[in-house]
Amino acid sequence: MPDHPEDQPPDCPHCGHTVTAISVVGPTEAYVSPCGCEIAPGLLATGFEP
Ligand SMILES: [Zn+2]
């Protein structure tokens, strides 16, 4: 039985590293920490408030 999978942080879609923070720098640009890959805002930011 899964152990609260919704509580786990997302994985980076590029490198698979666990994402601990998302920095949105524009309407179509965002960077995840700590790996630093660029992603589309909203892709991982469930519940993120600008
Ligand atoms: Zn990455």
mmCIF file of the protein (N, C-alpha, C, O) and its ligand, coordinates in Angstrom:
data_MODEL
# 
_entry.id   MODEL 
# 
loop_
_entity.id 
_entity.type 
_entity.pdbx_number_of_molecules 
1 polymer     1 
2 non-polymer 1 
# 
_entity_poly.entity_id                      1 
_entity_poly.type                           'polypeptide(L)' 
_entity_poly.nstd_linkage                   no 
_entity_poly.nstd_monomer                   no 
_entity_poly.pdbx_seq_one_letter_code       MPDHPEDQPPDCPHCGHTVTAISVVGPTEAYVSPCGCEIAPGLLATGFEP 
_entity_poly.pdbx_seq_one_letter_code_can   MPDHPEDQPPDCPHCGHTVTAISVVGPTEAYVSPCGCEIAPGLLATGFEP 
_entity_poly.pdbx_strand_id                 A 
# 
loop_
_entity_poly_seq.entity_id 
_entity_poly_seq.num 
_entity_poly_seq.mon_id 
_entity_poly_seq.hetero 
1 1  MET n 
1 2  PRO n 
1 3  ASP n 
1 4  HIS n 
1 5  PRO n 
1 6  GLU n 
1 7  ASP n 
1 8  GLN n 
1 9  PRO n 
1 10 PRO n 
1 11 ASP n 
1 12 CYS n 
1 13 PRO n 
1 14 HIS n 
1 15 CYS n 
1 16 GLY n 
1 17 HIS n 
1 18 THR n 
1 19 VAL n 
1 20 THR n 
1 21 ALA n 
1 22 ILE n 
1 23 SER n 
1 24 VAL n 
1 25 VAL n 
1 26 GLY n 
1 27 PRO n 
1 28 THR n 
1 29 GLU n 
1 30 ALA n 
1 31 TYR n 
1 32 VAL n 
1 33 SER n 
1 34 PRO n 
1 35 CYS n 
1 36 GLY n 
1 37 CYS n 
1 38 GLU n 
1 39 ILE n 
1 40 ALA n 
1 41 PRO n 
1 42 GLY n 
1 43 LEU n 
1 44 LEU n 
1 45 ALA n 
1 46 THR n 
1 47 GLY n 
1 48 PHE n 
1 49 GLU n 
1 50 PRO n 
# 
loop_
_struct_asym.id 
_struct_asym.entity_id 
A 1 
B 2 
# 
loop_
_chem_comp.id 
_chem_comp.type 
_chem_comp.mon_nstd_flag 
ALA 'L-peptide linking' y 
ASP 'L-peptide linking' y 
CYS 'L-peptide linking' y 
GLN 'L-peptide linking' y 
GLU 'L-peptide linking' y 
GLY 'peptide linking'   y 
HIS 'L-peptide linking' y 
ILE 'L-peptide linking' y 
LEU 'L-peptide linking' y 
MET 'L-peptide linking' y 
PHE 'L-peptide linking' y 
PRO 'L-peptide linking' y 
SER 'L-peptide linking' y 
THR 'L-peptide linking' y 
TYR 'L-peptide linking' y 
VAL 'L-peptide linking' y 
ZN  non-polymer         . 
# 
_pdbx_entity_nonpoly.entity_id   2 
_pdbx_entity_nonpoly.name        ? 
_pdbx_entity_nonpoly.comp_id     ZN 
# 
_pdbx_nonpoly_scheme.asym_id         B 
_pdbx_nonpoly_scheme.entity_id       2 
_pdbx_nonpoly_scheme.mon_id          ZN 
_pdbx_nonpoly_scheme.ndb_seq_num     1 
_pdbx_nonpoly_scheme.pdb_seq_num     101 
_pdbx_nonpoly_scheme.auth_seq_num    101 
_pdbx_nonpoly_scheme.pdb_mon_id      ZN 
_pdbx_nonpoly_scheme.auth_mon_id     ZN 
_pdbx_nonpoly_scheme.pdb_strand_id   A 
_pdbx_nonpoly_scheme.pdb_ins_code    . 
# 
loop_
_atom_site.group_PDB 
_atom_site.id 
_atom_site.type_symbol 
_atom_site.label_atom_id 
_atom_site.label_alt_id 
_atom_site.label_comp_id 
_atom_site.label_asym_id 
_atom_site.label_entity_id 
_atom_site.label_seq_id 
_atom_site.pdbx_PDB_ins_code 
_atom_site.Cartn_x 
_atom_site.Cartn_y 
_atom_site.Cartn_z 
_atom_site.occupancy 
_atom_site.B_iso_or_equiv 
_atom_site.pdbx_formal_charge 
_atom_site.auth_seq_id 
_atom_site.auth_comp_id 
_atom_site.auth_asym_id 
_atom_site.auth_atom_id 
_atom_site.pdbx_PDB_model_num 
ATOM   1   N  N  . MET A 1 1  ? 0.851  -1.210 0.000   1.00 0.00 ? 1   MET A N  1 
ATOM   2   C  CA . MET A 1 1  ? 0.000  0.000  0.000   1.00 0.00 ? 1   MET A CA 1 
ATOM   3   C  C  . MET A 1 1  ? 0.877  1.247  0.000   1.00 0.00 ? 1   MET A C  1 
ATOM   4   O  O  . MET A 1 1  ? 1.813  1.361  0.791   1.00 0.00 ? 1   MET A O  1 
ATOM   5   N  N  . PRO A 1 2  ? 0.560  2.186  -0.901  1.00 0.00 ? 2   PRO A N  1 
ATOM   6   C  CA . PRO A 1 2  ? 1.392  3.409  -0.979  1.00 0.00 ? 2   PRO A CA 1 
ATOM   7   C  C  . PRO A 1 2  ? 1.366  4.179  0.331   1.00 0.00 ? 2   PRO A C  1 
ATOM   8   O  O  . PRO A 1 2  ? 0.364  4.200  1.046   1.00 0.00 ? 2   PRO A O  1 
ATOM   9   N  N  . ASP A 1 3  ? 2.485  4.804  0.620   1.00 0.00 ? 3   ASP A N  1 
ATOM   10  C  CA . ASP A 1 3  ? 2.609  5.541  1.864   1.00 0.00 ? 3   ASP A CA 1 
ATOM   11  C  C  . ASP A 1 3  ? 2.575  7.041  1.564   1.00 0.00 ? 3   ASP A C  1 
ATOM   12  O  O  . ASP A 1 3  ? 3.619  7.686  1.475   1.00 0.00 ? 3   ASP A O  1 
ATOM   13  N  N  . HIS A 1 4  ? 1.376  7.587  1.410   1.00 0.00 ? 4   HIS A N  1 
ATOM   14  C  CA . HIS A 1 4  ? 1.181  9.007  1.131   1.00 0.00 ? 4   HIS A CA 1 
ATOM   15  C  C  . HIS A 1 4  ? 2.020  9.511  -0.051  1.00 0.00 ? 4   HIS A C  1 
ATOM   16  O  O  . HIS A 1 4  ? 2.862  10.390 0.135   1.00 0.00 ? 4   HIS A O  1 
ATOM   17  N  N  . PRO A 1 5  ? 1.810  8.981  -1.251  1.00 0.00 ? 5   PRO A N  1 
ATOM   18  C  CA . PRO A 1 5  ? 2.626  9.416  -2.398  1.00 0.00 ? 5   PRO A CA 1 
ATOM   19  C  C  . PRO A 1 5  ? 2.426  10.893 -2.726  1.00 0.00 ? 5   PRO A C  1 
ATOM   20  O  O  . PRO A 1 5  ? 3.330  11.529 -3.268  1.00 0.00 ? 5   PRO A O  1 
ATOM   21  N  N  . GLU A 1 6  ? 1.260  11.446 -2.408  1.00 0.00 ? 6   GLU A N  1 
ATOM   22  C  CA . GLU A 1 6  ? 1.007  12.865 -2.717  1.00 0.00 ? 6   GLU A CA 1 
ATOM   23  C  C  . GLU A 1 6  ? 1.896  13.790 -1.894  1.00 0.00 ? 6   GLU A C  1 
ATOM   24  O  O  . GLU A 1 6  ? 2.087  14.954 -2.248  1.00 0.00 ? 6   GLU A O  1 
ATOM   25  N  N  . ASP A 1 7  ? 2.429  13.278 -0.813  1.00 0.00 ? 7   ASP A N  1 
ATOM   26  C  CA . ASP A 1 7  ? 3.263  14.122 0.036   1.00 0.00 ? 7   ASP A CA 1 
ATOM   27  C  C  . ASP A 1 7  ? 4.717  14.155 -0.427  1.00 0.00 ? 7   ASP A C  1 
ATOM   28  O  O  . ASP A 1 7  ? 5.522  14.934 0.083   1.00 0.00 ? 7   ASP A O  1 
ATOM   29  N  N  . GLN A 1 8  ? 5.048  13.299 -1.401  1.00 0.00 ? 8   GLN A N  1 
ATOM   30  C  CA . GLN A 1 8  ? 6.428  13.273 -1.859  1.00 0.00 ? 8   GLN A CA 1 
ATOM   31  C  C  . GLN A 1 8  ? 6.691  14.426 -2.815  1.00 0.00 ? 8   GLN A C  1 
ATOM   32  O  O  . GLN A 1 8  ? 5.812  14.790 -3.596  1.00 0.00 ? 8   GLN A O  1 
ATOM   33  N  N  . PRO A 1 9  ? 7.888  15.008 -2.769  1.00 0.00 ? 9   PRO A N  1 
ATOM   34  C  CA . PRO A 1 9  ? 8.227  16.077 -3.708  1.00 0.00 ? 9   PRO A CA 1 
ATOM   35  C  C  . PRO A 1 9  ? 8.301  15.511 -5.130  1.00 0.00 ? 9   PRO A C  1 
ATOM   36  O  O  . PRO A 1 9  ? 8.594  14.331 -5.320  1.00 0.00 ? 9   PRO A O  1 
ATOM   37  N  N  . PRO A 1 10 ? 8.032  16.364 -6.129  1.00 0.00 ? 10  PRO A N  1 
ATOM   38  C  CA . PRO A 1 10 ? 8.069  15.889 -7.516  1.00 0.00 ? 10  PRO A CA 1 
ATOM   39  C  C  . PRO A 1 10 ? 9.498  15.620 -7.964  1.00 0.00 ? 10  PRO A C  1 
ATOM   40  O  O  . PRO A 1 10 ? 10.458 16.073 -7.342  1.00 0.00 ? 10  PRO A O  1 
ATOM   41  N  N  . ASP A 1 11 ? 9.619  14.873 -9.059  1.00 0.00 ? 11  ASP A N  1 
ATOM   42  C  CA . ASP A 1 11 ? 10.931 14.632 -9.642  1.00 0.00 ? 11  ASP A CA 1 
ATOM   43  C  C  . ASP A 1 11 ? 11.105 15.523 -10.866 1.00 0.00 ? 11  ASP A C  1 
ATOM   44  O  O  . ASP A 1 11 ? 10.148 15.784 -11.595 1.00 0.00 ? 11  ASP A O  1 
ATOM   45  N  N  . CYS A 1 12 ? 12.325 15.985 -11.085 1.00 0.00 ? 12  CYS A N  1 
ATOM   46  C  CA . CYS A 1 12 ? 12.621 16.790 -12.262 1.00 0.00 ? 12  CYS A CA 1 
ATOM   47  C  C  . CYS A 1 12 ? 12.348 15.969 -13.518 1.00 0.00 ? 12  CYS A C  1 
ATOM   48  O  O  . CYS A 1 12 ? 12.813 14.834 -13.626 1.00 0.00 ? 12  CYS A O  1 
ATOM   49  N  N  . PRO A 1 13 ? 11.585 16.539 -14.487 1.00 0.00 ? 13  PRO A N  1 
ATOM   50  C  CA . PRO A 1 13 ? 11.270 15.798 -15.716 1.00 0.00 ? 13  PRO A CA 1 
ATOM   51  C  C  . PRO A 1 13 ? 12.484 15.611 -16.613 1.00 0.00 ? 13  PRO A C  1 
ATOM   52  O  O  . PRO A 1 13 ? 12.456 14.791 -17.531 1.00 0.00 ? 13  PRO A O  1 
ATOM   53  N  N  . HIS A 1 14 ? 13.542 16.358 -16.358 1.00 0.00 ? 14  HIS A N  1 
ATOM   54  C  CA . HIS A 1 14 ? 14.732 16.283 -17.212 1.00 0.00 ? 14  HIS A CA 1 
ATOM   55  C  C  . HIS A 1 14 ? 15.745 15.279 -16.692 1.00 0.00 ? 14  HIS A C  1 
ATOM   56  O  O  . HIS A 1 14 ? 16.245 14.439 -17.440 1.00 0.00 ? 14  HIS A O  1 
ATOM   57  N  N  . CYS A 1 15 ? 16.039 15.371 -15.411 1.00 0.00 ? 15  CYS A N  1 
ATOM   58  C  CA . CYS A 1 15 ? 17.113 14.530 -14.884 1.00 0.00 ? 15  CYS A CA 1 
ATOM   59  C  C  . CYS A 1 15 ? 16.631 13.566 -13.802 1.00 0.00 ? 15  CYS A C  1 
ATOM   60  O  O  . CYS A 1 15 ? 17.369 12.672 -13.389 1.00 0.00 ? 15  CYS A O  1 
ATOM   61  N  N  . GLY A 1 16 ? 15.391 13.748 -13.343 1.00 0.00 ? 16  GLY A N  1 
ATOM   62  C  CA . GLY A 1 16 ? 14.858 12.814 -12.365 1.00 0.00 ? 16  GLY A CA 1 
ATOM   63  C  C  . GLY A 1 16 ? 15.240 13.106 -10.942 1.00 0.00 ? 16  GLY A C  1 
ATOM   64  O  O  . GLY A 1 16 ? 14.868 12.369 -10.029 1.00 0.00 ? 16  GLY A O  1 
ATOM   65  N  N  . HIS A 1 17 ? 15.991 14.189 -10.740 1.00 0.00 ? 17  HIS A N  1 
ATOM   66  C  CA . HIS A 1 17 ? 16.380 14.561 -9.390  1.00 0.00 ? 17  HIS A CA 1 
ATOM   67  C  C  . HIS A 1 17 ? 15.156 15.043 -8.617  1.00 0.00 ? 17  HIS A C  1 
ATOM   68  O  O  . HIS A 1 17 ? 14.251 15.644 -9.196  1.00 0.00 ? 17  HIS A O  1 
ATOM   69  N  N  . THR A 1 18 ? 15.129 14.786 -7.344  1.00 0.00 ? 18  THR A N  1 
ATOM   70  C  CA . THR A 1 18 ? 14.023 15.266 -6.522  1.00 0.00 ? 18  THR A CA 1 
ATOM   71  C  C  . THR A 1 18 ? 14.029 16.788 -6.464  1.00 0.00 ? 18  THR A C  1 
ATOM   72  O  O  . THR A 1 18 ? 15.052 17.407 -6.175  1.00 0.00 ? 18  THR A O  1 
ATOM   73  N  N  . VAL A 1 19 ? 12.877 17.376 -6.742  1.00 0.00 ? 19  VAL A N  1 
ATOM   74  C  CA . VAL A 1 19 ? 12.748 18.835 -6.737  1.00 0.00 ? 19  VAL A CA 1 
ATOM   75  C  C  . VAL A 1 19 ? 12.372 19.311 -5.345  1.00 0.00 ? 19  VAL A C  1 
ATOM   76  O  O  . VAL A 1 19 ? 11.412 18.827 -4.744  1.00 0.00 ? 19  VAL A O  1 
ATOM   77  N  N  . THR A 1 20 ? 13.141 20.264 -4.842  1.00 0.00 ? 20  THR A N  1 
ATOM   78  C  CA . THR A 1 20 ? 12.851 20.798 -3.515  1.00 0.00 ? 20  THR A CA 1 
ATOM   79  C  C  . THR A 1 20 ? 12.326 22.222 -3.576  1.00 0.00 ? 20  THR A C  1 
ATOM   80  O  O  . THR A 1 20 ? 11.738 22.719 -2.616  1.00 0.00 ? 20  THR A O  1 
ATOM   81  N  N  . ALA A 1 21 ? 12.548 22.891 -4.737  1.00 0.00 ? 21  ALA A N  1 
ATOM   82  C  CA . ALA A 1 21 ? 12.078 24.268 -4.880  1.00 0.00 ? 21  ALA A CA 1 
ATOM   83  C  C  . ALA A 1 21 ? 11.939 24.594 -6.354  1.00 0.00 ? 21  ALA A C  1 
ATOM   84  O  O  . ALA A 1 21 ? 12.639 24.024 -7.191  1.00 0.00 ? 21  ALA A O  1 
ATOM   85  N  N  . ILE A 1 22 ? 11.032 25.514 -6.672  1.00 0.00 ? 22  ILE A N  1 
ATOM   86  C  CA . ILE A 1 22 ? 10.823 25.950 -8.052  1.00 0.00 ? 22  ILE A CA 1 
ATOM   87  C  C  . ILE A 1 22 ? 10.907 27.467 -8.089  1.00 0.00 ? 22  ILE A C  1 
ATOM   88  O  O  . ILE A 1 22 ? 10.225 28.158 -7.333  1.00 0.00 ? 22  ILE A O  1 
ATOM   89  N  N  . SER A 1 23 ? 11.764 27.983 -8.991  1.00 0.00 ? 23  SER A N  1 
ATOM   90  C  CA . SER A 1 23 ? 11.896 29.425 -9.141  1.00 0.00 ? 23  SER A CA 1 
ATOM   91  C  C  . SER A 1 23 ? 11.306 29.824 -10.484 1.00 0.00 ? 23  SER A C  1 
ATOM   92  O  O  . SER A 1 23 ? 11.864 29.492 -11.529 1.00 0.00 ? 23  SER A O  1 
ATOM   93  N  N  . VAL A 1 24 ? 10.180 30.537 -10.466 1.00 0.00 ? 24  VAL A N  1 
ATOM   94  C  CA . VAL A 1 24 ? 9.555  30.992 -11.703 1.00 0.00 ? 24  VAL A CA 1 
ATOM   95  C  C  . VAL A 1 24 ? 10.164 32.328 -12.096 1.00 0.00 ? 24  VAL A C  1 
ATOM   96  O  O  . VAL A 1 24 ? 10.141 33.280 -11.315 1.00 0.00 ? 24  VAL A O  1 
ATOM   97  N  N  . VAL A 1 25 ? 10.712 32.402 -13.312 1.00 0.00 ? 25  VAL A N  1 
ATOM   98  C  CA . VAL A 1 25 ? 11.379 33.623 -13.757 1.00 0.00 ? 25  VAL A CA 1 
ATOM   99  C  C  . VAL A 1 25 ? 10.619 34.300 -14.893 1.00 0.00 ? 25  VAL A C  1 
ATOM   100 O  O  . VAL A 1 25 ? 11.011 35.379 -15.337 1.00 0.00 ? 25  VAL A O  1 
ATOM   101 N  N  . GLY A 1 26 ? 9.548  33.690 -15.364 1.00 0.00 ? 26  GLY A N  1 
ATOM   102 C  CA . GLY A 1 26 ? 8.762  34.272 -16.436 1.00 0.00 ? 26  GLY A CA 1 
ATOM   103 C  C  . GLY A 1 26 ? 7.532  33.431 -16.686 1.00 0.00 ? 26  GLY A C  1 
ATOM   104 O  O  . GLY A 1 26 ? 7.350  32.379 -16.073 1.00 0.00 ? 26  GLY A O  1 
ATOM   105 N  N  . PRO A 1 27 ? 6.666  33.909 -17.612 1.00 0.00 ? 27  PRO A N  1 
ATOM   106 C  CA . PRO A 1 27 ? 5.407  33.188 -17.865 1.00 0.00 ? 27  PRO A CA 1 
ATOM   107 C  C  . PRO A 1 27 ? 5.632  31.800 -18.452 1.00 0.00 ? 27  PRO A C  1 
ATOM   108 O  O  . PRO A 1 27 ? 4.758  30.938 -18.364 1.00 0.00 ? 27  PRO A O  1 
ATOM   109 N  N  . THR A 1 28 ? 6.791  31.584 -19.047 1.00 0.00 ? 28  THR A N  1 
ATOM   110 C  CA . THR A 1 28 ? 7.053  30.269 -19.650 1.00 0.00 ? 28  THR A CA 1 
ATOM   111 C  C  . THR A 1 28 ? 8.375  29.692 -19.172 1.00 0.00 ? 28  THR A C  1 
ATOM   112 O  O  . THR A 1 28 ? 8.866  28.707 -19.724 1.00 0.00 ? 28  THR A O  1 
ATOM   113 N  N  . GLU A 1 29 ? 8.954  30.309 -18.140 1.00 0.00 ? 29  GLU A N  1 
ATOM   114 C  CA . GLU A 1 29 ? 10.246 29.839 -17.661 1.00 0.00 ? 29  GLU A CA 1 
ATOM   115 C  C  . GLU A 1 29 ? 10.232 29.632 -16.165 1.00 0.00 ? 29  GLU A C  1 
ATOM   116 O  O  . GLU A 1 29 ? 9.703  30.446 -15.408 1.00 0.00 ? 29  GLU A O  1 
ATOM   117 N  N  . ALA A 1 30 ? 10.820 28.531 -15.758 1.00 0.00 ? 30  ALA A N  1 
ATOM   118 C  CA . ALA A 1 30 ? 10.993 28.273 -14.340 1.00 0.00 ? 30  ALA A CA 1 
ATOM   119 C  C  . ALA A 1 30 ? 12.172 27.320 -14.189 1.00 0.00 ? 30  ALA A C  1 
ATOM   120 O  O  . ALA A 1 30 ? 12.484 26.537 -15.086 1.00 0.00 ? 30  ALA A O  1 
ATOM   121 N  N  . TYR A 1 31 ? 12.814 27.408 -13.038 1.00 0.00 ? 31  TYR A N  1 
ATOM   122 C  CA . TYR A 1 31 ? 13.951 26.544 -12.768 1.00 0.00 ? 31  TYR A CA 1 
ATOM   123 C  C  . TYR A 1 31 ? 13.724 25.807 -11.464 1.00 0.00 ? 31  TYR A C  1 
ATOM   124 O  O  . TYR A 1 31 ? 13.206 26.361 -10.494 1.00 0.00 ? 31  TYR A O  1 
ATOM   125 N  N  . VAL A 1 32 ? 14.120 24.556 -11.463 1.00 0.00 ? 32  VAL A N  1 
ATOM   126 C  CA . VAL A 1 32 ? 13.949 23.767 -10.264 1.00 0.00 ? 32  VAL A CA 1 
ATOM   127 C  C  . VAL A 1 32 ? 15.271 23.680 -9.508  1.00 0.00 ? 32  VAL A C  1 
ATOM   128 O  O  . VAL A 1 32 ? 16.351 23.722 -10.098 1.00 0.00 ? 32  VAL A O  1 
ATOM   129 N  N  . SER A 1 33 ? 15.159 23.560 -8.211  1.00 0.00 ? 33  SER A N  1 
ATOM   130 C  CA . SER A 1 33 ? 16.329 23.374 -7.365  1.00 0.00 ? 33  SER A CA 1 
ATOM   131 C  C  . SER A 1 33 ? 16.242 21.989 -6.737  1.00 0.00 ? 33  SER A C  1 
ATOM   132 O  O  . SER A 1 33 ? 15.135 21.515 -6.482  1.00 0.00 ? 33  SER A O  1 
ATOM   133 N  N  . PRO A 1 34 ? 17.359 21.325 -6.479  1.00 0.00 ? 34  PRO A N  1 
ATOM   134 C  CA . PRO A 1 34 ? 18.708 21.888 -6.595  1.00 0.00 ? 34  PRO A CA 1 
ATOM   135 C  C  . PRO A 1 34 ? 19.387 21.601 -7.932  1.00 0.00 ? 34  PRO A C  1 
ATOM   136 O  O  . PRO A 1 34 ? 20.512 22.057 -8.137  1.00 0.00 ? 34  PRO A O  1 
ATOM   137 N  N  . CYS A 1 35 ? 18.762 20.874 -8.843  1.00 0.00 ? 35  CYS A N  1 
ATOM   138 C  CA . CYS A 1 35 ? 19.462 20.472 -10.068 1.00 0.00 ? 35  CYS A CA 1 
ATOM   139 C  C  . CYS A 1 35 ? 19.602 21.616 -11.055 1.00 0.00 ? 35  CYS A C  1 
ATOM   140 O  O  . CYS A 1 35 ? 20.554 21.640 -11.836 1.00 0.00 ? 35  CYS A O  1 
ATOM   141 N  N  . GLY A 1 36 ? 18.646 22.594 -11.038 1.00 0.00 ? 36  GLY A N  1 
ATOM   142 C  CA . GLY A 1 36 ? 18.784 23.767 -11.880 1.00 0.00 ? 36  GLY A CA 1 
ATOM   143 C  C  . GLY A 1 36 ? 18.233 23.615 -13.287 1.00 0.00 ? 36  GLY A C  1 
ATOM   144 O  O  . GLY A 1 36 ? 18.452 24.495 -14.119 1.00 0.00 ? 36  GLY A O  1 
ATOM   145 N  N  . CYS A 1 37 ? 17.522 22.524 -13.586 1.00 0.00 ? 37  CYS A N  1 
ATOM   146 C  CA . CYS A 1 37 ? 16.961 22.338 -14.911 1.00 0.00 ? 37  CYS A CA 1 
ATOM   147 C  C  . CYS A 1 37 ? 15.803 23.312 -15.144 1.00 0.00 ? 37  CYS A C  1 
ATOM   148 O  O  . CYS A 1 37 ? 15.101 23.705 -14.212 1.00 0.00 ? 37  CYS A O  1 
ATOM   149 N  N  . GLU A 1 38 ? 15.623 23.691 -16.420 1.00 0.00 ? 38  GLU A N  1 
ATOM   150 C  CA . GLU A 1 38 ? 14.518 24.572 -16.769 1.00 0.00 ? 38  GLU A CA 1 
ATOM   151 C  C  . GLU A 1 38 ? 13.274 23.729 -17.035 1.00 0.00 ? 38  GLU A C  1 
ATOM   152 O  O  . GLU A 1 38 ? 13.336 22.689 -17.691 1.00 0.00 ? 38  GLU A O  1 
ATOM   153 N  N  . ILE A 1 39 ? 12.148 24.200 -16.512 1.00 0.00 ? 39  ILE A N  1 
ATOM   154 C  CA . ILE A 1 39 ? 10.884 23.500 -16.728 1.00 0.00 ? 39  ILE A CA 1 
ATOM   155 C  C  . ILE A 1 39 ? 9.813  24.508 -17.098 1.00 0.00 ? 39  ILE A C  1 
ATOM   156 O  O  . ILE A 1 39 ? 10.046 25.716 -17.064 1.00 0.00 ? 39  ILE A O  1 
ATOM   157 N  N  . ALA A 1 40 ? 8.636  24.006 -17.451 1.00 0.00 ? 40  ALA A N  1 
ATOM   158 C  CA . ALA A 1 40 ? 7.501  24.887 -17.697 1.00 0.00 ? 40  ALA A CA 1 
ATOM   159 C  C  . ALA A 1 40 ? 6.788  25.150 -16.384 1.00 0.00 ? 40  ALA A C  1 
ATOM   160 O  O  . ALA A 1 40 ? 6.450  24.211 -15.664 1.00 0.00 ? 40  ALA A O  1 
ATOM   161 N  N  . PRO A 1 41 ? 6.553  26.427 -16.059 1.00 0.00 ? 41  PRO A N  1 
ATOM   162 C  CA . PRO A 1 41 ? 5.826  26.748 -14.822 1.00 0.00 ? 41  PRO A CA 1 
ATOM   163 C  C  . PRO A 1 41 ? 4.471  26.048 -14.800 1.00 0.00 ? 41  PRO A C  1 
ATOM   164 O  O  . PRO A 1 41 ? 3.777  25.984 -15.815 1.00 0.00 ? 41  PRO A O  1 
ATOM   165 N  N  . GLY A 1 42 ? 4.113  25.537 -13.661 1.00 0.00 ? 42  GLY A N  1 
ATOM   166 C  CA . GLY A 1 42 ? 2.836  24.856 -13.536 1.00 0.00 ? 42  GLY A CA 1 
ATOM   167 C  C  . GLY A 1 42 ? 2.955  23.368 -13.752 1.00 0.00 ? 42  GLY A C  1 
ATOM   168 O  O  . GLY A 1 42 ? 2.070  22.603 -13.366 1.00 0.00 ? 42  GLY A O  1 
ATOM   169 N  N  . LEU A 1 43 ? 4.063  22.949 -14.378 1.00 0.00 ? 43  LEU A N  1 
ATOM   170 C  CA . LEU A 1 43 ? 4.229  21.528 -14.629 1.00 0.00 ? 43  LEU A CA 1 
ATOM   171 C  C  . LEU A 1 43 ? 4.357  20.739 -13.331 1.00 0.00 ? 43  LEU A C  1 
ATOM   172 O  O  . LEU A 1 43 ? 3.806  19.649 -13.179 1.00 0.00 ? 43  LEU A O  1 
ATOM   173 N  N  . LEU A 1 44 ? 5.099  21.328 -12.408 1.00 0.00 ? 44  LEU A N  1 
ATOM   174 C  CA . LEU A 1 44 ? 5.303  20.662 -11.128 1.00 0.00 ? 44  LEU A CA 1 
ATOM   175 C  C  . LEU A 1 44 ? 4.734  21.466 -9.970  1.00 0.00 ? 44  LEU A C  1 
ATOM   176 O  O  . LEU A 1 44 ? 4.623  20.970 -8.849  1.00 0.00 ? 44  LEU A O  1 
ATOM   177 N  N  . ALA A 1 45 ? 4.374  22.715 -10.255 1.00 0.00 ? 45  ALA A N  1 
ATOM   178 C  CA . ALA A 1 45 ? 4.052  23.633 -9.166  1.00 0.00 ? 45  ALA A CA 1 
ATOM   179 C  C  . ALA A 1 45 ? 2.588  23.516 -8.739  1.00 0.00 ? 45  ALA A C  1 
ATOM   180 O  O  . ALA A 1 45 ? 1.842  24.494 -8.799  1.00 0.00 ? 45  ALA A O  1 
ATOM   181 N  N  . THR A 1 46 ? 2.196  22.375 -8.329  1.00 0.00 ? 46  THR A N  1 
ATOM   182 C  CA . THR A 1 46 ? 0.846  22.222 -7.823  1.00 0.00 ? 46  THR A CA 1 
ATOM   183 C  C  . THR A 1 46 ? 0.717  22.968 -6.510  1.00 0.00 ? 46  THR A C  1 
ATOM   184 O  O  . THR A 1 46 ? 1.424  22.674 -5.546  1.00 0.00 ? 46  THR A O  1 
ATOM   185 N  N  . GLY A 1 47 ? -0.178 23.925 -6.476  1.00 0.00 ? 47  GLY A N  1 
ATOM   186 C  CA . GLY A 1 47 ? -0.370 24.685 -5.257  1.00 0.00 ? 47  GLY A CA 1 
ATOM   187 C  C  . GLY A 1 47 ? 0.586  25.853 -5.124  1.00 0.00 ? 47  GLY A C  1 
ATOM   188 O  O  . GLY A 1 47 ? 0.593  26.550 -4.110  1.00 0.00 ? 47  GLY A O  1 
ATOM   189 N  N  . PHE A 1 48 ? 1.394  26.062 -6.154  1.00 0.00 ? 48  PHE A N  1 
ATOM   190 C  CA . PHE A 1 48 ? 2.346  27.162 -6.091  1.00 0.00 ? 48  PHE A CA 1 
ATOM   191 C  C  . PHE A 1 48 ? 1.623  28.496 -6.249  1.00 0.00 ? 48  PHE A C  1 
ATOM   192 O  O  . PHE A 1 48 ? 0.758  28.640 -7.113  1.00 0.00 ? 48  PHE A O  1 
ATOM   193 N  N  . GLU A 1 49 ? 1.981  29.470 -5.412  1.00 0.00 ? 49  GLU A N  1 
ATOM   194 C  CA . GLU A 1 49 ? 1.375  30.781 -5.509  1.00 0.00 ? 49  GLU A CA 1 
ATOM   195 C  C  . GLU A 1 49 ? 2.405  31.805 -5.987  1.00 0.00 ? 49  GLU A C  1 
ATOM   196 O  O  . GLU A 1 49 ? 3.435  31.969 -5.332  1.00 0.00 ? 49  GLU A O  1 
ATOM   197 N  N  . PRO A 1 50 ? 2.167  32.495 -7.098  1.00 0.00 ? 50  PRO A N  1 
ATOM   198 C  CA . PRO A 1 50 ? 3.114  33.459 -7.631  1.00 0.00 ? 50  PRO A CA 1 
ATOM   199 C  C  . PRO A 1 50 ? 3.292  34.676 -6.738  1.00 0.00 ? 50  PRO A C  1 
ATOM   200 O  O  . PRO A 1 50 ? 4.066  35.575 -7.068  1.00 0.00 ? 50  PRO A O  1 
HETATM 201 ZN ZN . ZN  B 2 .  ? 16.882 18.390 -13.321 1.00 0.00 2 101 ZN  A ZN 1 
# 
